């Protein structure tokens, strides 16, 4: 019998999943390891999901950091973030299981800022391209929820922070609490915190942090205005 509140989570050893495990909710999150559920092996996915019946899968597994790994090892990035996600979509659609996918705010161009869920997408690094590749598969399946998140771990780990880059950083523990409130939704939702420069976000928790600036047309390719419009999220959680 299917437990409506049971949610299978891929990527259970990751940073966000470790925080999610500490959050109390009505949901029963189940965290299979890579041997039990291998997203790069479609038969592994099907076998596990058929045996461990649930109404939803929360897909956190994939390659994120270091960012330059997506430049150095394109095959690994594709296999985990694009093909792995497509595999999950294929089996979830076959078994009629809802799929909840963590994408990234980096899929937006980052030029003008205030991006809403219907704005045009143009990833600015390979990590974002790999996440958008996963999104393409998920968007083909209507029983899904895509969260374009802007998250970071607590405490802020860097010694310098950009003083001219505006985005919507939110800590993992805050995001986990929001996730519980919107996990039954479908479609696409931007998820993050108030728009701030990275420096203004970080200095609240580390007064000693130093400013860093990105020059326009810098070789770093990091955009100055990747911040999102969070109106949809605010309506859902008010």
N, C-alpha and C positions, 0 to 999 in steps of 0.2 A: 504494500500500500504506500502511496506517495504522501510524504509529509509536506504540507504546503509551506511550512516555515523552515524547511531544510534547504540549505544553500551550499552547493559544492564550490570550493574556492581553489582555483589554480594559483600557483605561486605562493604557497603557504609559508615558505621560508623567507620571503621578501620582507622589506622594511615595513611597508604598510600593513601587511598581513599580521606581523607581530604586534602591531598596535591594535588592529581589529580584534585580535584574540582577547584583549583585555576589556572590550566594550560589552556591557550587559545589554541584552535585547531579547525580544521574543524569538528571534531567529536562531536556528541551530546551524552554525557554520561548520562545515566538514572540510578538513585540509589534507587531501591525499598528497603523498610525496611523488617525486618524479618517476619512481619505479611503478607506482600504482597507476598514475595517470600521466602519460607522456604526450604532450600536445603536438609533438612532431610525428607521432604514430597514430594514425586514424583508427586503427584497430584497438589500440590501447584505450583511446578515448571512448569508443563505443562499448567496449567490454566493461569499463568501469561505470559508465553512466547507466548502462542497462542493469547492472548489479546493484548499484547504490542509487536508487530512485530518488529524484528530487524535482521540484518545480523550476528551479533556477540554478544557473552556474554563474559565479562571479569570476571573471577572467582577469587575473592580475599577473599571471606568468608572462615572462618575456625578458628581453634584453633592454636595460635602461642605461645604467652607468657602467664604466665611464663613457661619456658621450662620444669621444673619439674612436671608441671601439666600433661604432657603426660606420665609420670611415675606413678603418683598418681592415675590418672583417665583414664585408657586405653580405657574404653568404650566411654567416651566423645570424646577422640582423634579419635577413629575409626569412630564414628557416624558422626562427622563433617568433618574430613579431607579425609576419605576414602569413606565411604558410601555416604556422601553428594556430593562429587565430582562425584562418579559413577552415582548417580541420575541425575546430570546435563548432563553428557555424554550421558546417555540413552535418555533423552528428546531432547537434541540438535541434536543428530544423527537422531532421528525420524522426527524432524521438519527442518532438514537440516540447522542448525544454527552453525556458526563457534564458537569454544570454545577456549578462551585464558586463560591459566592456569599458575598461579604463583607457581612455585616449589621453591626449595632452593639449594644452592651450597652444603649444608650439605649432599646431597645424595651421594656425592663422598667420598671415604674412608678417604681422608685427610692425606695419608702417604707420597706420592711422590710429590704431587703438579702438577701444570700445566695440569690439567684435561681438556680434550676436550669433546665435546658432545657425542663422540662414545666410550669413556672409560667405563670400568666396574664400576658399582655402588655398594656401600656397605655403607649404612647409619650407623652412629655411635651413634645415640640416637633415642629415640622413636618419637620425633618430625619429624626427617628426614625420619624415616620408614613410618610415617603417610602420609607425602608428597609424598613419592615414591609410596605408595599405591594408592594415587590419580592419580599419573602419569601413573600407569599401565592401569587404565581405559581410561585416555585421549589418550594414545598412540594407543589404539585400534581404535580410531576415527581419520581418516586421515585429516578431515577438522578442524585442531586444531593447536595451537601454544603453546609450553611449554617453559616457561622462567625460567631457573635456576638462581635465583637472590641471590645476597649477599648485602643486604641493611640494613641501620640503620637510625634512626631518627636524626634530627638536632635540637639542638646541641647534641653532644655525651654525653650520660647521666651518664656514669660511672666515678668514681673517680680514678680507676686503669685500666690499659690496658695491655694486654699481649705483651711482648717485644720479644717473640720467636714464635709467631703464625703468619703465613703469610696468608692473604686472600685478597679479592677484595671489601672491603666495598665501598658503594656508598650511598650518602644521598637520601632520598625519592624524593626531588625536582629534583635532577639530573636524577634519574631513570624515573620519570614521563615524562621528556622531551625526553628521549631515547625511551620510550614505544611508544610515538606518531609516531616515525619514523620507527618502526619495526612492528607495530600492524597488518599490512596486510600480514605479512610473515606466513609461516607454518613450522612445524617441531619443532626442539629443538634449543634454543639459550642460551648460557651462557651470563649472564648480570651482570656487576659489574664495578668497577673502577680499577686503576692501582694496581698491586700487592705490598702490603706493610705489615709490621707488624702492628698489631692493635695499638700498641703504636705510631708508626710513623704516622699513619693515624690520630690518636686522638690529638697528641700534636700540630699539626698545628692549631687546633681550641681551644685547652686548654693547654697552655704552662706549667700549674701547675700539669698536670696529672702525676700520679705516675706509675712506671713500675711494672709489675707483671710477674712472670715466671711460666710456666707449666713444671713440671718434666716429663721425659719420663716414660711411664707406670703409670702415675698419675691416681688416682681414679676418677678424674674429667672426664676422657675419652675424653677430647677435643683434637683433632688431631693438630699437629704442622704445617701441610702443606695442608690445604684445598683449596689453591688458584687454580683458573681456568685459562685455556687458552681462551683468548678473541678474537682470530684471526677472527673467524666467525662474531662476532658482529662488529668488526672494519671495515671489508669489507662492511658490510651492511649499516653503517652509515657514511662512508667516503665521 
